[in-house]
Amino acid sequence: MTAALLGHPDIAKLLIVNADDAGMCHAVNQAVIAALERGLVTSASLMAPASWFPEIAGYARSHPQMDFGVHLTFTSEWEAYRWGPVLGAASVPSLCAPDGCLWRTSEEMLAHAQHEHVMLEARAQIERCLDVGVDATHLDCHMDVLLLDARFRGMLLDLAESYNLPTRLFQQQVLAGLGAGGFREEARSRGILFPDEVLSPDPKIDTPVFWSEKLARLSPGMNLVYVHPAIGGEELIAITGTNDRQEGHRLFGPERMLEESVKRGGAILIGQRSLRQAQRRLRARGSRTAIGHLAIES
């Protein structure tokens, strides 16, 4: 179990609550900051190509105690709110729709993207975060698009190994369904840490009852919940067409609606920095085998 690598007993239920899409817009940034400072969120992931990245990157730089990772972004899904690659369309044309912005859907991205362009843009996004002073704690991917195709799946591990960052991987049964049953074991063999269990939001039933039940059934080990908080209002509606994302803010933000559920479930809230520290400590000692021995396949 990954918990043992962090100095906790195997039966401990560790919980990371990660806010995805930081930098998407001002309404998201406001919610992420409030949730990190006064809510239940323990880490956030930055979208380097997004329009409001400078605002949240400035906050991350001035608050180094907060855990911020890189949310590798290869899609720009909103109808009237678009962003392009960090490198520009001319440098990575296969990543871009005719309007010069990133493809809207994962399907379009996977149908057109060239491996070389994906790697160039991924590194540029990580470097952009590092260059502005973000002490990146982890690596994950918007819409998990890199995990959906065998051509790009290994790239995520290459980047995690190169920058010595933990990453987010699907559960074993999901990866097996994608034809990547040995992917978690490969990550361990390369000294890369990841949560044992990932709990995804369901926009159709993303309610206090839904999350209370999820949190009550946490497995021993390292659990990660990822959410998409935002402040409701005109900006959010103009971009997404709804105020749905404010539910994540209500549940995991300053109102801390799920705090009692976390306590009842016996969860210990931690950030992703703990995972990064464990990974770097083990890799510095050349102890990659320790990861394989102590982390049990989910």
C-alpha positions as CSV (number, residue, x, y, z in Angstrom):
1,M,0.0,0.0,0.0
2,T,1.1,3.5,-0.8
3,A,0.2,4.6,2.7
4,A,3.2,2.6,4.1
5,L,5.5,4.7,1.9
6,L,4.2,7.8,3.7
7,G,4.8,6.4,7.2
8,H,1.2,5.4,7.8
9,P,-0.1,1.9,8.7
10,D,-1.6,-0.1,5.8
11,I,-5.1,0.3,7.3
12,A,-4.9,4.1,7.2
13,K,-7.4,5.8,4.8
14,L,-5.4,8.7,3.3
15,L,-7.4,11.2,1.2
16,I,-6.3,13.8,-1.3
17,V,-9.0,16.1,-2.5
18,N,-7.7,17.7,-5.8
19,A,-9.2,20.6,-7.6
20,D,-8.8,20.2,-11.3
21,D,-8.8,22.9,-14.0
22,A,-7.2,25.7,-11.9
23,G,-6.5,28.6,-14.3
24,M,-9.6,27.9,-16.5
25,C,-11.2,31.1,-15.5
26,H,-11.5,33.6,-12.7
27,A,-14.6,31.9,-11.2
28,V,-12.6,28.6,-11.0
29,N,-9.5,30.3,-9.5
30,Q,-11.6,32.1,-6.8
31,A,-13.1,28.7,-5.8
32,V,-9.8,26.9,-5.8
33,I,-8.1,29.4,-3.6
34,A,-11.0,29.5,-1.2
35,A,-11.2,25.7,-1.1
36,L,-7.4,25.4,-0.4
37,E,-7.4,28.1,2.3
38,R,-10.7,27.3,4.1
39,G,-12.2,24.2,2.5
40,L,-11.4,20.5,2.2
41,V,-9.3,20.7,-1.0
42,T,-5.7,19.7,-0.4
43,S,-4.2,20.2,-3.8
44,A,-4.9,21.7,-7.2
45,S,-3.9,21.1,-10.8
46,L,-2.9,24.0,-13.1
47,M,-3.9,24.4,-16.8
48,A,-0.9,26.1,-18.3
49,P,-2.6,27.0,-21.7
50,A,-5.7,28.4,-20.1
51,S,-6.5,32.1,-20.2
52,W,-6.5,32.7,-16.4
53,F,-3.4,30.7,-15.7
54,P,-1.3,33.8,-14.8
55,E,-3.7,34.6,-11.9
56,I,-3.6,31.2,-10.2
57,A,0.1,30.8,-11.0
58,G,0.8,34.0,-9.2
59,Y,-1.1,32.7,-6.2
60,A,0.8,29.4,-6.3
61,R,4.1,31.3,-6.4
62,S,3.3,33.5,-3.4
63,H,1.8,30.6,-1.4
64,P,4.5,27.8,-1.7
65,Q,2.9,25.9,1.1
66,M,0.0,25.0,-1.1
67,D,0.1,22.0,-3.3
68,F,-0.1,22.7,-7.0
69,G,0.6,20.3,-9.9
70,V,0.4,20.4,-13.7
71,H,-2.8,19.5,-15.4
72,L,-1.6,18.6,-18.9
73,T,-4.1,20.1,-21.2
74,F,-4.7,19.0,-24.8
75,T,-8.3,19.9,-25.3
76,S,-10.3,23.2,-25.2
77,E,-13.8,22.0,-24.8
78,W,-16.0,25.1,-24.4
79,E,-18.0,26.5,-27.3
80,A,-17.2,30.2,-27.0
81,Y,-14.1,30.1,-24.7
82,R,-11.1,28.7,-26.3
83,W,-7.3,28.4,-25.7
84,G,-4.4,27.2,-27.8
85,P,-1.2,25.3,-27.0
86,V,1.5,27.0,-25.0
87,L,3.9,26.6,-27.9
88,G,1.5,28.1,-30.4
89,A,-0.3,26.4,-33.3
90,A,2.6,26.8,-35.8
91,S,4.9,24.7,-33.6
92,V,2.4,21.9,-32.8
93,P,-0.2,22.0,-35.6
94,S,-1.5,18.5,-35.1
95,L,-2.8,19.5,-31.7
96,C,-4.9,22.3,-33.1
97,A,-8.4,22.6,-34.6
98,P,-8.8,24.9,-37.7
99,D,-9.2,27.9,-35.4
100,G,-5.7,27.5,-34.0
101,C,-7.0,26.4,-30.6
102,L,-6.7,22.9,-29.1
103,W,-9.2,20.3,-30.3
104,R,-12.6,20.3,-28.5
105,T,-12.9,16.6,-27.7
106,S,-10.6,13.8,-26.7
107,E,-11.7,11.9,-29.8
108,E,-10.5,14.7,-32.1
109,M,-7.3,15.1,-30.2
110,L,-6.5,11.4,-30.4
111,A,-7.4,11.2,-34.1
112,H,-5.1,14.0,-35.1
113,A,-2.3,14.4,-32.5
114,Q,1.3,13.4,-33.4
115,H,3.4,11.9,-30.7
116,E,6.3,14.4,-31.1
117,H,3.9,17.4,-30.9
118,V,2.2,16.0,-27.7
119,M,5.6,15.5,-26.0
120,L,6.8,19.0,-27.0
121,E,3.6,20.6,-25.7
122,A,3.5,18.6,-22.5
123,R,7.1,19.6,-21.6
124,A,6.3,23.2,-22.5
125,Q,3.3,23.2,-20.2
126,I,5.4,21.8,-17.3
127,E,8.2,24.2,-18.0
128,R,5.8,27.1,-18.1
129,C,4.6,26.3,-14.6
130,L,8.2,25.8,-13.3
131,D,9.4,29.0,-15.0
132,V,6.8,31.2,-13.2
133,G,7.8,29.8,-9.9
134,V,5.3,27.0,-9.2
135,D,6.8,24.3,-7.1
136,A,4.9,21.5,-8.9
137,T,3.9,18.7,-6.6
138,H,2.3,16.3,-9.1
139,L,1.3,15.6,-12.7
140,D,-2.1,14.7,-14.2
141,C,-4.0,15.1,-17.4
142,H,-7.1,17.1,-18.4
143,M,-9.9,14.6,-19.3
144,D,-7.2,11.8,-18.7
145,V,-6.7,11.9,-22.5
146,L,-3.1,10.5,-22.4
147,L,-4.3,7.4,-20.6
148,L,-6.9,6.6,-23.3
149,D,-4.4,5.7,-26.1
150,A,-1.4,3.4,-26.1
151,R,0.6,5.8,-28.2
152,F,0.6,8.4,-25.4
153,R,0.2,6.4,-22.3
154,G,3.9,5.8,-21.8
155,M,4.5,9.5,-22.3
156,L,2.8,10.2,-19.0
157,L,5.3,7.9,-17.2
158,D,8.2,9.4,-19.1
159,L,7.3,12.9,-17.9
160,A,6.6,11.7,-14.4
161,E,10.0,10.1,-14.2
162,S,11.8,12.9,-15.9
163,Y,10.4,15.6,-13.5
164,N,10.2,13.1,-10.6
165,L,6.6,13.8,-9.9
166,P,3.8,11.4,-8.8
167,T,0.9,11.1,-11.2
168,R,-2.8,10.0,-11.3
169,L,-3.6,6.6,-12.9
170,F,-6.9,4.8,-13.4
171,Q,-7.8,1.8,-11.3
172,Q,-6.3,-1.5,-12.4
173,Q,-9.7,-2.8,-13.8
174,V,-10.1,0.4,-15.9
175,L,-6.6,0.2,-17.3
176,A,-7.1,-3.5,-18.1
177,G,-10.2,-2.5,-20.1
178,L,-8.0,-0.2,-22.1
179,G,-5.5,-2.9,-22.9
180,A,-3.0,-1.6,-20.3
181,G,-3.3,-4.1,-17.5
182,G,0.4,-3.9,-16.6
183,F,0.6,-0.1,-16.6
184,R,0.5,0.4,-12.9
185,E,3.2,-2.2,-12.4
186,E,5.3,-0.4,-15.0
187,A,4.9,2.9,-13.1
188,R,6.1,1.2,-9.9
189,S,9.1,-0.4,-11.7
190,R,10.1,3.1,-12.8
191,G,9.8,4.6,-9.2
192,I,6.6,6.5,-9.9
193,L,4.0,6.8,-7.1
194,F,0.2,7.2,-7.6
195,P,-3.0,6.9,-5.6
196,D,-4.3,3.4,-4.9
197,E,-7.9,4.5,-5.7
198,V,-9.2,7.4,-7.7
199,L,-12.8,8.6,-7.0
200,S,-14.3,10.5,-9.9
201,P,-17.2,13.0,-9.7
202,D,-20.4,12.2,-11.5
203,P,-22.1,15.3,-12.8
204,K,-25.5,13.6,-12.8
205,I,-25.4,12.7,-9.1
206,D,-22.7,15.0,-7.7
207,T,-24.6,15.7,-4.5
208,P,-23.9,15.5,-0.8
209,V,-25.5,12.1,-0.6
210,F,-23.4,10.8,-3.5
211,W,-20.1,12.0,-2.0
212,S,-21.0,11.1,1.6
213,E,-21.5,7.5,0.5
214,K,-18.3,7.5,-1.5
215,L,-16.3,8.9,1.5
216,A,-17.9,6.4,3.8
217,R,-16.5,3.5,1.7
218,L,-13.0,4.6,1.3
219,S,-10.5,1.8,0.9
220,P,-7.4,1.6,3.1
221,G,-4.4,3.2,1.4
222,M,-4.1,6.3,-0.7
223,N,-7.4,7.7,-2.1
224,L,-7.8,10.6,-4.4
225,V,-10.9,12.6,-5.1
226,Y,-10.9,15.1,-7.9
227,V,-13.5,17.8,-8.2
228,H,-14.2,20.9,-10.3
229,P,-15.1,23.8,-8.0
230,A,-16.2,27.2,-9.3
231,I,-18.0,30.3,-8.1
232,G,-21.4,30.4,-9.7
233,G,-22.4,33.5,-11.7
234,E,-22.4,35.1,-15.1
235,E,-18.8,34.2,-16.0
236,L,-19.3,30.5,-15.3
237,I,-22.7,30.4,-17.1
238,A,-21.2,32.2,-20.1
239,I,-18.4,29.6,-20.4
240,T,-20.1,26.3,-19.5
241,G,-23.8,27.1,-20.0
242,T,-24.6,26.2,-16.4
243,N,-23.7,26.8,-12.8
244,D,-23.2,23.1,-12.1
245,R,-19.6,23.5,-11.0
246,Q,-20.6,25.6,-8.0
247,E,-21.8,22.3,-6.4
248,G,-18.1,21.3,-6.1
249,H,-17.4,24.6,-4.4
250,R,-20.3,24.2,-2.0
251,L,-19.4,20.6,-1.0
252,F,-15.6,21.0,-0.8
253,G,-15.1,24.7,-0.4
254,P,-15.4,27.0,2.7
255,E,-18.8,25.7,3.6
256,R,-17.1,22.3,4.2
257,M,-20.4,20.5,3.8
258,L,-18.6,17.1,3.6
259,E,-16.3,17.6,6.6
260,E,-18.4,15.3,8.8
261,S,-18.5,12.7,6.1
262,V,-14.7,12.7,5.9
263,K,-14.5,12.3,9.7
264,R,-17.0,9.5,9.8
265,G,-15.2,7.7,7.0
266,G,-12.0,7.8,9.0
267,A,-10.1,9.6,6.3
268,I,-6.8,11.5,6.9
269,L,-6.6,14.5,4.6
270,I,-3.1,15.0,3.0
271,G,-1.7,16.9,0.1
272,Q,0.2,15.6,-2.9
273,R,3.5,17.0,-1.6
274,S,3.6,14.1,0.7
275,L,3.5,11.7,-2.2
276,R,6.2,13.7,-4.1
277,Q,8.5,13.7,-1.1
278,A,8.1,9.9,-0.6
279,Q,8.8,9.3,-4.3
280,R,11.9,11.5,-4.4
281,R,13.2,10.1,-1.2
282,L,12.9,6.5,-2.5
283,R,14.4,7.4,-5.9
284,A,17.3,9.2,-4.3
285,R,18.1,6.1,-2.4
286,G,17.8,4.0,-5.5
287,S,14.9,2.2,-3.8
288,R,12.5,1.7,-6.7
289,T,12.0,-1.9,-5.6
290,A,10.6,-0.6,-2.3
291,I,7.7,0.9,-4.3
292,G,6.9,-2.4,-5.9
293,H,7.1,-4.4,-2.6
294,L,5.0,-2.0,-0.5
295,A,2.4,-0.9,-3.0
296,I,-0.2,-3.7,-3.6
297,E,-2.1,-3.7,-6.9
298,S,-5.6,-2.4,-6.5
